[in-house]
Amino acid sequence: MAHVLSNSDPDELRLHARVPCSHQAQVQSPLRKAEVLLTDLSPGGCFAALPEPYPKGARIRLSCELAGHSLSIGCQVAWSTGPDRPDWHEAGMGIEFLEMEDDARVSLNRYVGERFARYRIEARRTPARPA
């Protein structure tokens, strides 16, 4: 699978650009705990793939190892897929980060910045040739 980040997408509503990733993590609410796969990540949130996502609005805690640092982040489910999702859309949920320690935020921002630089492709204009 190819991953590319674009400079802008007029239909994008997120505040932060997300970068592709593949990290195992755990999410936990008062009612259950689940293993998830993070498939994209930003300083403000992520997508967590799992067969039975938590409902929109659920308060959860996300825990994972990222670039050698243990992160534990208080979150809220911003949206989740349902049984009527299209076949091309992975089952899971969009997570908004709410509560994070300063050192975790620094680690996350550094990781996302490094990944963003790795995937960035910029078009360069060549000067027009005289006719």
N, C-alpha and C positions, 0 to 999 in steps of 0.2 A: 504494500500500500504506500502511495506517495503522500507526503504531508507538505503543504506549502502554506505560508501565511501571506495574506495580502495586506497592503497598506491601509485600505479602507473598503468597507462593504456598506453600501447605503442602507441595507436592510438590517444591519447589526445593531442591536439594542444594548449590548453589554457595555459597561464602563471601561473594562480592561480587556485587552487582547488575550486570548487563550492560546496556549501552546500544546501540541500533541504530547502525550506521555503514555506510559503503561506502568502503573504502580499499584501493587496490592495495598489495600487499606482496610480498616474496619470502621463501621459506623454503628453507633449505639444510641438507643432511645431507652426510656424507662421500661418499655415493653419487650424489646428484642435487640439482638446484636447480629450483625451480618458482615460477611466478607464481601468486599467490592473491588472492582478494578477501576482506577482513575484513568480516564482516556484523554482528558484535556484538563488544563490547569491554568489559573490566573491568580493574581494577588487577591482577587475578590471572590473567587469561587472555583468550582470544578464540575465535571460530569462524572458520576459514579455509575458504572454499569453493574446491574444485578437483576436477576429474574423477577423479583417481587419488590419493586421500589417502595419506599415509604411515601405516604401521601403528602401532597403540597401543604406547606405550613408546618410540618412536623419539626420539632426541635430535636437535633441530634448532636452527637460528638463524633468527629472524624479523627482517627488516629492512624499515623503512618510514619514510615522512615523515608526521609527525603534528603538526598545528598549527604548522608551520614548524620542527619539530625532527626531526633524523634519529635514529631509534631502532634499536638492534641488541640483541636480547634472546635469551639462551639459554633454550630451552624444551624441553618434553617433550610428546609427543602423548598426551593423556589418553584419547581415544577417537576412532574414525574410522568413517565409514559404510562399508558393504560392498556387494557386488552385490545383496544381498537387501533393501536399504533400501526403505521405502515410497516411492511416487512423489512424495508431498508433501514429503519430506525432501530437502533439497539435499545433494549429494555434498560431502564435506569432512571436517574434523576439528576436534575441540575441542583447544585448545592451552593448556597450563599454563605460565605464566611462572616461570622458575627463577632466572635470573641477569640483573640489570639494574643499570646505573649509577644513582647517586642522582639526577642531573639528569634522566635518562630517566624515572625513577619519578615525580618531581615533575611533569614535563610530562604524563605519562600520567594521573596522578591529577587534575590540573587539567582536562584535556580531558574525562575521564569525568564529573567533577563538573558541568561546564558543560553537557554533553549530557544528563545526568540531570535537571538543573533544567529544561531545555527540554521534555523529554518527560513530566514528572511531571504527573499529573492527580489531584487530591484531591477526594474527595466532601465536601461541607459539609452538615451537618445543619441543617435549618431548624427553628425552635421549633414545637412542636405548637400548632395553633390550638384554642382552646376550642370545645367542641361546642355 
